[in-house]
Amino acid sequence: MQPPTQGRGGVEIRPVYGPEDLDADLPERLGEPGSFPYTRGIHPTMYTSRPWTMRQYAGFATAAESNRRYRDLLAHGTTGLSVAFDLPTQMGYDSDAPEAAGEVGKVGVAIDSLDDMRALFDGIPLGEVSTSMTINAPAAVLLLLYQLVAEEQGVDPAELRGTVQNDILKEYIARGTYIFPPAPSLRLVSDTFAYCAAELPRWNTISISGYHMAEAGATPAQELAFTLADGIEYVNCALAAGLDVDAFAPRLSFFFVARSAILTEVAKFRAARRLWARIMRERFGASDPRSLKLRFHTQTAGVELTAQQPEVNLARVTVQALAAVMGGTQSLHTNAYDEAIALPTDASARLALRTQQVIAAETDLCETVDPFAGSYAVEALTDRIEAEAESLIDAVFAHGSATEAIEAGFQKGEIERSAYETAKRIDSGEQIVVGVNAYTANGGDAPYKPLKVDPAIEAAQVERLRARRAARDAAAVEAALAALRDAARGADNVLHPLKAALAAGATVGEVCGTLAEEWGRYVPADSL
């Protein structure tokens, strides 16, 4: 018999699996769909009653431009919006800050004030759509702006549906768009949990993200372990703040990548549900079944897209979307084929959405729940990834907490080693990437015209921002910022004065700057 091989992502895969590879307690470990330990899915009927939410991550240039893209996606069948913000917004800077120069509107939409958020969702009924916002350090700020716009539309905040990523720990591990040090950042996360439990009960208060760790090079087991370890840390922080676990845990959600290794990814998603259910029941004593259910969004793997022969990415995205669907995701974003080159065009974004619609409407994957249940290969891989992830979670908490492990550089170091090993396999040709180190095109790729953001939009955005500042009640803004400063110094929930400041006309940069004056700005130890 052939020996095992190291599959993509570092997971060992054997040529043949059989009954001997399954545990005797498999029926108990599987359970039924919608029942503990949720290996087979968090709902009894899964897609047989309703397909996953089809989100398309979009945002660029100005709020008005992004609004046009959102309307187009909704008109073509998108069932949920997903907002991309530019780097200045992600870092808590206004568009006219020196740090924002050259980055306004480049990788997402620029949002400086309530005016921009109004323009972003102009004509879109926020009581009828589900919106995901990929924002972390200033997550509370953007969520409150969204709530203010919804209230202006006459929508009851209790009816708002969506997710704010709000996962600051992974920023210290893999991404870098942090503002404040870990302790006040975690306070802001806990304050958001408490605020939403009272004000926005249907809103998902956090999307604990392994996606960005995977993009940085994490293996499936590392992605799973470090994400769930962060989840444990957030639960501990909320409990320390006096919240009851069953009051906030049902609104926790997760965000994972879907790579092209279908069997491994399906196993990863199944292992994730089983692990989280056990963690919440055994470690935290959660009793509400909703607290045990790992609900997650998936995005296809941007890191696996290539600028060479970009049309081949259509095949990659389709394969990755299949992995997400067969793994039981609750919502899905499919990348456009041209994202390794530039922001997606209207046509490529629409084609990415059509990929999901073909899977939902033209395959039989919505006709049965968990088609891989009992598969020798997938069940064995599920057990293996679960065991590896559990071991890594223990290694994280051997440092004391996930935050202390981050400060020691543990997760970052593990991911960097895995990324290096993957790069070596690709460089040597051991791991094939079609169009890059094998099956390269003769005569070059077909001509491609990328979408480009007009550099003039930065000047126009700055002009609008300054006009907004000139037109507002400066004294009211100063008073509101002073109240926010007082709350940051004390122990009160900062979201209430934060909302008041934004409603008064304070900008994203001003409220984040006020908090930074009290809490400081984070500087990683390895940059000192």
Backbone torsions as a table, in degrees:
resi	resn	phi	psi	omega
1	MET	NA	144.0	179.1
2	GLN	-65.4	146.2	178.1
3	PRO	-73.7	162.3	176.3
4	PRO	-62.0	154.7	174.8
5	THR	-118.1	156.5	175.2
6	GLN	-85.6	110.2	-178.6
7	GLY	-72.5	173.8	177.0
8	ARG	-61.2	135.8	-176.9
9	GLY	87.9	5.9	173.8
10	GLY	80.2	10.3	179.1
11	VAL	-92.4	124.3	-179.5
12	GLU	-69.6	132.1	179.2
13	ILE	-126.8	132.8	179.7
14	ARG	-95.8	152.0	-179.1
15	PRO	-63.1	-32.3	-176.4
16	VAL	-137.8	136.0	173.0
17	TYR	-120.1	153.4	179.3
18	GLY	-146.9	-172.4	-177.2
19	PRO	-57.2	-31.5	-178.7
20	GLU	-65.6	-14.8	-179.9
21	ASP	-87.5	-4.8	-178.4
22	LEU	-100.9	141.2	176.9
23	ASP	-72.0	151.7	178.9
24	ALA	-64.5	-27.1	-178.1
25	ASP	-92.5	23.6	-177.3
26	LEU	-55.0	-45.7	-179.4
27	PRO	-55.6	-41.0	179.3
28	GLU	-67.8	-38.9	-178.9
29	ARG	-72.6	-25.6	177.0
30	LEU	-79.8	-49.9	-173.4
31	GLY	65.3	-167.1	176.7
32	GLU	-106.4	153.3	175.4
33	PRO	-54.6	134.0	-179.8
34	GLY	83.0	4.6	-179.3
35	SER	-127.5	154.4	177.9
36	PHE	-54.4	136.3	6.4
37	PRO	-94.7	20.6	172.4
38	TYR	65.4	22.6	176.6
39	THR	-56.0	-38.0	-172.8
40	ARG	-92.6	6.1	178.8
41	GLY	127.0	155.0	-174.2
42	ILE	-88.4	-9.9	178.4
43	HIS	-121.5	144.1	-179.2
44	PRO	-60.4	-35.2	-175.0
45	THR	-102.5	-14.3	-178.4
46	MET	42.9	-128.2	-172.1
47	TYR	-78.6	-5.8	-179.3
48	THR	-68.8	-22.5	177.5
49	SER	-102.4	-30.8	179.2
50	ARG	-160.5	131.5	179.0
51	PRO	-70.3	170.2	177.0
52	TRP	-60.4	160.3	174.5
53	THR	-74.0	128.5	-179.0
54	MET	-96.0	102.2	179.9
55	ARG	-102.6	149.0	170.5
56	GLN	-127.1	118.4	-178.6
57	TYR	-70.8	119.2	-175.4
58	ALA	-151.6	153.0	177.7
59	GLY	156.1	129.3	178.9
60	PHE	-166.4	160.1	174.4
61	ALA	56.4	-125.0	-176.0
62	THR	-95.9	166.5	176.7
63	ALA	-60.1	-38.3	-179.6
64	ALA	-64.9	-41.2	177.7
65	GLU	-63.9	-43.9	179.5
66	SER	-65.6	-37.6	177.4
67	ASN	-58.2	-41.4	177.8
68	ARG	-61.2	-42.2	178.1
69	ARG	-64.3	-41.7	-179.9
70	TYR	-62.0	-43.8	179.7
71	ARG	-61.4	-38.7	179.3
72	ASP	-65.0	-44.5	-179.9
73	LEU	-64.5	-42.5	178.5
74	LEU	-62.5	-39.5	179.5
75	ALA	-65.3	-25.0	-177.6
76	HIS	-101.9	13.0	169.2
77	GLY	109.1	2.8	173.6
78	THR	-61.3	137.0	-178.1
79	THR	-106.7	-0.6	176.3
80	GLY	-158.8	141.9	179.0
81	LEU	-92.5	151.4	177.4
82	SER	-139.2	117.0	-169.4
83	VAL	-96.8	128.8	172.0
84	ALA	-101.3	129.7	179.3
85	PHE	-106.7	150.8	178.9
86	ASP	-72.6	168.0	-174.6
87	LEU	-63.1	-41.4	176.8
88	PRO	-57.4	-42.5	178.0
89	THR	-63.5	-43.2	179.8
90	GLN	-61.8	-29.1	-177.7
91	MET	-97.4	3.3	177.1
92	GLY	78.1	28.0	178.4
93	TYR	-111.1	144.2	171.4
94	ASP	-75.0	161.6	-175.3
95	SER	-65.6	-19.5	178.8
96	ASP	-98.3	8.1	176.0
97	ALA	-71.6	146.1	178.0
98	PRO	-56.0	-34.8	-178.5
99	GLU	-67.9	-18.0	-176.8
100	ALA	-88.7	-9.7	-173.5
101	ALA	-55.4	127.1	177.2
102	GLY	84.5	-4.6	-176.2
103	GLU	-116.8	-1.1	-174.8
104	VAL	-67.5	121.5	176.6
105	GLY	73.9	9.5	-171.8
106	LYS	-80.7	-48.6	-177.6
107	VAL	-110.2	9.4	179.6
108	GLY	177.3	-173.2	-176.6
109	VAL	-86.3	144.5	177.2
110	ALA	-86.8	122.9	177.2
111	ILE	-125.2	111.6	180.0
112	ASP	-105.6	-25.9	-172.3
113	SER	-157.2	178.9	177.3
114	LEU	-59.0	-34.0	178.2
115	ASP	-58.3	-43.3	180.0
116	ASP	-65.3	-40.2	-179.9
117	MET	-67.6	-34.8	174.5
118	ARG	-60.5	-45.8	-178.9
119	ALA	-66.1	-34.9	-177.9
120	LEU	-63.0	-36.7	-176.3
121	PHE	-113.8	22.9	178.4
122	ASP	-59.4	125.9	177.6
123	GLY	77.2	4.2	179.1
124	ILE	-106.9	115.9	-176.2
125	PRO	-73.3	105.8	-172.9
126	LEU	-70.6	-15.3	174.6
127	GLY	-78.7	-8.3	-175.5
128	GLU	-114.2	-15.8	-179.0
129	VAL	-111.1	157.8	172.6
130	SER	-103.3	129.1	-175.1
131	THR	-122.4	129.5	174.0
132	SER	-107.3	135.2	179.6
133	MET	-121.7	117.9	-179.5
134	THR	-85.8	86.5	-177.9
135	ILE	-148.4	144.0	-170.9
136	ASN	-126.1	-77.4	-176.6
137	ALA	-55.4	-47.3	176.8
138	PRO	-97.5	32.2	-175.2
139	ALA	-57.8	-43.8	-178.7
140	ALA	-60.2	-36.5	-178.1
141	VAL	-64.0	-49.5	-178.0
142	LEU	-69.0	-34.5	176.9
143	LEU	-63.1	-42.9	-179.7
144	LEU	-67.7	-37.0	174.5
145	LEU	-61.3	-41.0	177.8
146	TYR	-62.1	-45.0	179.0
147	GLN	-61.6	-41.9	179.7
148	LEU	-61.5	-41.4	177.8
149	VAL	-65.5	-42.4	178.8
150	ALA	-61.0	-41.9	179.1
151	GLU	-64.1	-37.3	175.9
152	GLU	-62.9	-30.7	177.2
153	GLN	-78.3	-6.4	-177.9
154	GLY	87.6	15.9	-178.4
155	VAL	-88.3	132.7	174.2
156	ASP	-69.1	123.9	180.0
157	PRO	-54.4	-29.0	179.7
158	ALA	-65.3	-15.4	-179.7
159	GLU	-97.6	-6.7	-177.5
160	LEU	-69.0	136.5	179.4
161	ARG	-123.6	137.6	177.8
162	GLY	159.9	-166.3	-175.0
163	THR	-144.4	140.2	168.8
164	VAL	-115.6	132.2	-172.7
165	GLN	-61.3	-55.9	166.8
166	ASN	56.9	23.4	-176.8
167	ASP	-102.0	89.0	-174.7
168	ILE	-78.7	-29.0	-175.4
169	LEU	-62.6	-39.2	-179.7
170	LYS	-69.0	-19.2	175.3
171	GLU	-66.0	-37.8	177.6
172	TYR	-71.8	-25.5	-177.6
173	ILE	-85.2	-45.8	-163.8
174	ALA	-137.4	-10.8	-167.9
175	ARG	-126.5	-45.7	170.7
176	GLY	96.8	3.5	179.3
177	THR	-93.8	63.8	177.1
178	TYR	-102.2	163.6	174.1
179	ILE	-122.9	-59.2	-172.5
180	PHE	-97.9	163.8	173.7
181	PRO	-63.9	166.5	-174.8
182	PRO	-57.4	-43.9	-174.0
183	ALA	-61.7	-54.1	177.7
184	PRO	-67.2	-29.0	176.4
185	SER	-62.7	-42.4	179.0
186	LEU	-69.1	-32.6	173.8
187	ARG	-61.3	-42.5	179.9
188	LEU	-63.4	-37.8	176.2
189	VAL	-63.1	-48.0	-179.7
190	SER	-63.0	-40.1	177.8
191	ASP	-61.8	-36.1	177.8
192	THR	-66.8	-40.7	175.9
193	PHE	-56.3	-50.2	-176.1
194	ALA	-65.9	-43.0	-179.7
195	TYR	-60.9	-47.1	-176.5
196	CYS	-70.2	-33.0	177.5
197	ALA	-59.0	-33.7	-179.7
198	ALA	-90.2	-38.0	-170.2
199	GLU	-104.1	-37.5	-175.7
200	LEU	-129.6	69.3	-171.2
201	PRO	-64.4	-19.0	-179.2
202	ARG	-96.6	2.1	-177.1
203	TRP	-88.6	137.0	174.2
204	ASN	-81.1	114.7	-168.8
205	THR	-79.3	-12.3	179.6
206	ILE	-158.4	146.2	172.3
207	SER	-122.7	94.6	-172.5
208	ILE	-72.7	119.0	-160.3
209	SER	-108.2	122.8	167.7
210	GLY	-99.4	-11.3	-175.5
211	TYR	-56.2	-48.4	-174.8
212	HIS	-70.4	-28.7	174.2
213	MET	-67.2	-41.3	177.3
214	ALA	-63.7	-40.7	178.0
215	GLU	-63.3	-28.7	178.5
216	ALA	-82.0	-8.9	176.3
217	GLY	123.1	3.7	-178.9
218	ALA	-64.7	144.5	171.8
219	THR	-73.8	165.9	176.2
220	PRO	-55.2	-42.0	179.3
221	ALA	-66.0	-40.2	177.2
222	GLN	-66.2	-44.0	178.1
223	GLU	-55.4	-47.2	-178.2
224	LEU	-66.7	-48.3	-175.1
225	ALA	-65.0	-48.5	-175.5
226	PHE	-70.7	-29.6	176.4
227	THR	-69.4	-47.5	-179.6
228	LEU	-68.2	-32.5	175.7
229	ALA	-63.4	-40.9	175.1
230	ASP	-62.9	-39.6	177.4
231	GLY	-59.5	-42.6	177.0
232	ILE	-60.4	-42.1	179.8
233	GLU	-62.4	-42.9	179.6
234	TYR	-64.8	-40.5	178.0
235	VAL	-62.7	-44.5	178.0
236	ASN	-58.8	-42.0	180.0
237	CYS	-64.6	-42.0	179.5
238	ALA	-66.1	-40.4	177.6
239	LEU	-64.1	-40.7	178.4
240	ALA	-63.9	-27.2	178.2
241	ALA	-82.7	1.6	175.2
242	GLY	94.8	8.5	-179.7
243	LEU	-83.6	147.2	174.2
244	ASP	-81.5	137.3	-172.4
245	VAL	-58.1	-40.4	-177.6
246	ASP	-78.8	-4.4	176.0
247	ALA	-82.9	-26.3	-177.0
248	PHE	-121.7	-27.5	-174.0
249	ALA	-59.8	-33.1	178.7
250	PRO	-63.6	-17.1	-179.9
251	ARG	-99.7	4.3	173.3
252	LEU	-73.7	142.4	175.3
253	SER	-141.5	169.8	-174.5
254	PHE	-130.9	165.6	-175.5
255	PHE	-142.0	116.0	-177.5
256	PHE	-123.6	163.7	174.9
257	VAL	-90.0	156.3	168.0
258	ALA	-121.1	109.8	178.1
259	ARG	-87.6	-177.5	-177.8
260	SER	-82.2	-11.2	179.7
261	ALA	-80.0	86.4	-167.6
262	ILE	-57.7	-51.8	-174.6
263	LEU	-62.7	-42.5	179.6
264	THR	-64.6	-42.3	-178.6
265	GLU	-68.2	-41.1	176.8
266	VAL	-60.0	-43.6	178.6
267	ALA	-63.3	-39.3	179.5
268	LYS	-60.7	-46.3	-178.7
269	PHE	-64.3	-38.9	-179.7
270	ARG	-68.6	-40.8	177.7
271	ALA	-64.9	-36.8	-179.8
272	ALA	-60.6	-46.5	179.8
273	ARG	-61.4	-43.5	-176.5
274	ARG	-66.8	-43.1	-179.9
275	LEU	-63.6	-47.7	-176.3
276	TRP	-64.6	-39.0	178.4
277	ALA	-60.2	-43.1	179.4
278	ARG	-68.3	-41.4	179.7
279	ILE	-59.4	-47.3	-175.9
280	MET	-69.3	-36.8	-178.7
281	ARG	-79.2	-44.9	-172.9
282	GLU	-87.0	-36.8	-176.4
283	ARG	-86.1	-37.1	-173.7
284	PHE	-113.3	-5.8	176.5
285	GLY	67.8	25.7	178.3
286	ALA	-63.8	137.7	-178.5
287	SER	-114.1	-23.1	176.9
288	ASP	-72.7	122.2	-179.8
289	PRO	-53.6	-29.7	179.8
290	ARG	-65.9	-26.7	179.1
291	SER	-72.1	-19.4	-176.6
292	LEU	-92.0	-12.8	-172.6
293	LYS	-87.5	120.7	175.7
294	LEU	-84.0	106.0	177.5
295	ARG	-98.6	133.0	-175.0
296	PHE	-143.6	149.6	170.8
297	HIS	-99.3	149.9	179.3
298	THR	-128.2	143.3	170.4
299	GLN	-125.6	138.5	177.0
300	THR	-64.1	159.5	-165.0
301	ALA	-79.8	99.3	176.7
302	GLY	-59.2	-33.5	-177.0
303	VAL	-67.7	-19.1	179.7
304	GLU	-93.4	-2.3	175.7
305	LEU	-78.3	150.8	-177.4
306	THR	-123.8	145.5	173.1
307	ALA	-76.1	-25.9	175.6
308	GLN	-75.9	133.6	-179.4
309	GLN	45.7	60.3	-172.7
310	PRO	-59.3	-25.5	-179.8
311	GLU	-63.8	-23.1	176.3
312	VAL	-64.2	-23.3	178.3
313	ASN	-62.1	-22.1	175.3
314	LEU	-59.3	-41.2	178.1
315	ALA	-69.0	-43.1	-179.9
316	ARG	-59.8	-47.5	-177.5
317	VAL	-63.1	-38.6	178.5
318	THR	-63.2	-45.8	179.0
319	VAL	-61.6	-43.9	-178.5
320	GLN	-66.8	-38.4	177.3
321	ALA	-63.6	-39.0	176.7
322	LEU	-61.1	-40.6	178.8
323	ALA	-61.4	-42.3	-180.0
324	ALA	-64.7	-44.2	-178.3
325	VAL	-67.8	-44.5	179.9
326	MET	-70.2	-17.7	175.5
327	GLY	-88.4	-7.3	173.3
328	GLY	90.7	33.9	180.0
329	THR	-66.1	154.2	176.8
330	GLN	-90.6	-26.7	174.8
331	SER	-150.5	160.9	-171.8
332	LEU	-147.7	135.3	167.3
333	HIS	-113.1	128.1	175.1
334	THR	-102.7	126.6	180.0
335	ASN	-67.4	150.6	172.6
336	ALA	-78.8	151.6	-173.7
337	TYR	-66.7	-19.6	-174.6
338	ASP	-99.5	10.6	-173.5
339	GLU	-72.3	-14.0	173.8
340	ALA	-75.8	-9.4	-176.9
341	ILE	-110.3	-44.0	-173.8
342	ALA	-163.7	-179.7	171.2
343	LEU	-59.0	145.5	-179.0
344	PRO	-63.6	145.0	171.1
345	THR	-79.4	168.8	175.2
346	ASP	-55.3	-44.7	-175.6
347	ALA	-66.7	-43.0	-177.8
348	SER	-71.2	-34.5	176.4
349	ALA	-65.1	-40.1	178.9
350	ARG	-66.1	-39.4	179.2
351	LEU	-65.4	-35.9	177.0
352	ALA	-63.1	-40.7	176.0
353	LEU	-64.8	-42.6	179.6
354	ARG	-59.3	-31.0	178.2
355	THR	-59.0	-45.5	177.9
356	GLN	-64.8	-40.8	-177.0
357	GLN	-65.8	-35.4	175.8
358	VAL	-64.4	-44.1	179.8
359	ILE	-61.3	-42.5	-177.3
360	ALA	-72.0	-38.6	-170.8
361	ALA	-98.6	-25.5	-170.8
362	GLU	-116.1	-0.8	172.4
363	THR	-111.4	178.1	179.1
364	ASP	-103.3	19.8	-176.8
365	LEU	-73.5	-14.5	176.5
366	CYS	-94.7	8.9	-175.1
367	GLU	-103.0	-9.0	178.2
368	THR	-148.1	154.8	-177.4
369	VAL	-95.6	131.6	174.3
370	ASP	48.5	69.0	-177.2
371	PRO	-63.8	-16.3	-178.2
372	PHE	-89.5	-3.3	-177.8
373	ALA	-55.9	129.7	179.1
374	GLY	86.5	-5.5	176.2
375	SER	-63.2	127.4	-179.9
376	TYR	-55.0	-46.9	-175.2
377	ALA	-68.0	-49.6	-174.7
378	VAL	-68.7	-39.9	178.7
379	GLU	-64.4	-40.9	178.6
380	ALA	-65.6	-41.6	178.4
381	LEU	-66.2	-38.1	177.2
382	THR	-59.1	-47.1	179.1
383	ASP	-61.7	-41.5	-177.0
384	ARG	-66.2	-46.8	-179.3
385	ILE	-66.2	-39.1	177.3
386	GLU	-59.4	-45.3	-178.8
387	ALA	-65.9	-42.5	179.2
388	GLU	-64.7	-41.9	179.9
389	ALA	-65.6	-41.1	179.6
390	GLU	-62.0	-40.3	177.6
391	SER	-63.6	-40.5	179.0
392	LEU	-68.8	-35.7	175.6
393	ILE	-61.1	-43.5	176.8
394	ASP	-60.0	-39.4	179.6
395	ALA	-65.5	-36.1	176.5
396	VAL	-62.1	-49.9	-174.4
397	PHE	-79.4	-5.7	169.2
398	ALA	-65.4	-19.9	176.3
399	HIS	-82.5	-8.0	-179.5
400	GLY	115.3	-49.9	178.3
401	SER	-157.2	168.9	177.3
402	ALA	-63.9	-36.3	179.1
403	THR	-65.8	-42.8	179.0
404	GLU	-66.1	-34.7	175.9
405	ALA	-66.1	-38.3	176.5
406	ILE	-62.2	-46.7	-178.5
407	GLU	-64.4	-26.8	176.0
408	ALA	-83.2	-7.0	179.3
409	GLY	79.1	17.5	-174.1
410	PHE	-65.6	-57.4	-176.1
411	GLN	-62.4	-44.7	-179.4
412	LYS	-59.3	-43.3	179.7
413	GLY	-63.9	-41.6	179.4
414	GLU	-64.3	-42.0	-179.6
415	ILE	-67.2	-41.4	179.9
416	GLU	-62.4	-38.6	177.3
417	ARG	-64.5	-41.3	179.1
418	SER	-65.6	-41.0	178.5
419	ALA	-61.8	-39.4	-179.9
420	TYR	-65.3	-42.0	179.7
421	GLU	-64.2	-40.1	177.7
422	THR	-63.7	-44.8	179.5
423	ALA	-59.9	-39.7	178.5
424	LYS	-64.0	-41.1	-179.9
425	ARG	-65.3	-38.0	178.5
426	ILE	-69.6	-43.6	-179.5
427	ASP	-62.0	-35.7	-178.4
428	SER	-82.4	-12.0	-177.1
429	GLY	87.8	-0.7	178.3
430	GLU	-64.6	-37.2	176.6
431	GLN	-108.2	115.6	-173.7
432	ILE	-83.1	134.7	170.0
433	VAL	-123.3	109.4	-173.8
434	VAL	-60.1	129.0	179.4
435	GLY	89.7	-10.1	-179.0
436	VAL	-110.8	-59.8	178.7
437	ASN	-116.8	9.1	175.2
438	ALA	-160.2	152.4	178.2
439	TYR	54.2	42.8	179.3
440	THR	-72.9	151.4	-174.9
441	ALA	-77.5	145.2	172.1
442	ASN	-93.4	128.3	177.3
443	GLY	87.7	4.8	174.6
444	GLY	89.7	169.2	-178.1
445	ASP	-80.3	164.0	176.3
446	ALA	-66.9	150.7	179.2
447	PRO	-59.3	143.0	-178.6
448	TYR	-140.3	132.7	179.7
449	LYS	-108.1	103.5	-176.3
450	PRO	-75.8	157.2	172.7
451	LEU	-74.9	132.9	178.2
452	LYS	-124.3	138.2	177.4
453	VAL	-82.7	126.4	-179.6
454	ASP	-63.0	121.5	-179.7
455	PRO	-60.2	-18.2	179.8
456	ALA	-69.3	-16.4	-177.3
457	ILE	-68.0	-28.0	179.3
458	GLU	-63.9	-46.6	179.4
459	ALA	-62.6	-40.0	-179.8
460	ALA	-66.9	-39.4	178.8
461	GLN	-64.5	-42.6	179.2
462	VAL	-63.2	-41.0	180.0
463	GLU	-63.3	-43.5	178.5
464	ARG	-63.1	-40.6	-179.3
465	LEU	-62.7	-46.3	-178.3
466	ARG	-67.4	-35.1	175.7
467	ALA	-65.4	-38.6	178.1
468	ARG	-62.7	-45.3	179.1
469	ARG	-60.5	-40.4	-177.7
470	ALA	-68.1	-27.8	-174.2
471	ALA	-89.9	-11.7	-173.5
472	ARG	-87.1	171.3	176.3
473	ASP	-83.5	98.6	-173.8
474	ALA	-61.3	-38.0	-178.6
475	ALA	-65.9	-39.9	178.7
476	ALA	-64.7	-38.7	178.7
477	VAL	-64.9	-45.6	-179.9
478	GLU	-61.4	-41.4	178.9
479	ALA	-64.2	-40.8	-179.8
480	ALA	-67.2	-39.3	177.4
481	LEU	-66.9	-34.8	176.9
482	ALA	-64.9	-39.5	177.4
483	ALA	-65.7	-38.1	176.9
484	LEU	-64.0	-42.2	179.2
485	ARG	-60.8	-42.5	179.2
486	ASP	-62.6	-41.9	179.3
487	ALA	-65.2	-38.2	179.4
488	ALA	-64.9	-32.8	178.2
489	ARG	-72.7	-29.7	-176.9
490	GLY	-97.9	-149.3	-176.5
491	ALA	-118.2	2.7	-179.9
492	ASP	-70.2	156.8	176.9
493	ASN	-64.1	121.8	-174.1
494	VAL	-78.5	-11.3	-175.6
495	LEU	-69.5	-28.6	-179.2
496	HIS	-68.6	-52.2	175.1
497	PRO	-67.9	-26.3	176.8
498	LEU	-64.7	-44.3	178.0
499	LYS	-62.7	-41.7	-179.9
500	ALA	-62.7	-38.8	179.5
501	ALA	-66.3	-42.6	179.1
502	LEU	-65.7	-39.7	178.7
503	ALA	-65.4	-31.1	179.3
504	ALA	-75.4	-13.3	178.8
505	GLY	114.2	4.6	176.1
506	ALA	-64.2	148.6	-178.6
507	THR	-92.7	167.6	176.9
508	VAL	-57.5	-45.8	-179.4
509	GLY	-64.2	-35.4	-178.8
510	GLU	-70.8	-43.6	-179.6
511	VAL	-70.3	-39.5	177.6
512	CYS	-66.7	-38.4	177.6
513	GLY	-64.7	-38.0	177.5
514	THR	-63.1	-44.7	177.7
515	LEU	-65.3	-38.9	-179.9
516	ALA	-65.5	-31.4	177.1
517	GLU	-62.1	-32.4	-179.8
518	GLU	-91.2	-37.5	-172.4
519	TRP	-99.7	-17.0	-176.3
520	GLY	85.5	169.0	174.7
521	ARG	-111.7	140.8	-175.3
522	TYR	-78.4	133.4	173.5
523	VAL	-125.4	115.8	-178.1
524	PRO	-62.4	147.1	-176.0
525	ALA	-60.2	-34.0	-176.4
526	ASP	-78.6	1.3	176.1
527	SER	-106.2	-2.3	-179.8
528	LEU	-78.6	NA	NA
